[in-house]
């Protein structure tokens, strides 16, 4: 795990996306890994390292993640980061609990591609409120079990 601190900056060219530059020594330690996991001021994240081609590797963060971390433009972000296998699917705890409670949905979910699993996990993880994440997880399990997802 690599630990570093950097400023929260804004790229007006790419639509105002906030980012934190990755120091060269940290980027070297990542050994070219594109997919990374870590924490932003103790808020867990899964991201992709952007900007290696133009010489400025960085991690992009939306306003919602920055808000959860208590950060805004110009603040110093403390980041722990490590490479991860891009095929690894990280699910929010609410979705894991819902799948554990619904074995039929879990069995079908395990047959989905990693990309589809990630997409469904992101749908559950996106809301800020835990109640909304739990409700989405239960609703998705119902749809998975009954073959009523939007692309079934």
Beta strands, then each sheet from edge to edge (+ up, - down):
strand 1: 2-11
strand 2: 17-21
strand 3: 35-40
strand 4: 43-50
strand 5: 58-61
strand 6: 76-83
sheet 1: 1+ 2- 5+ 4- 3+ 6- 1+
end
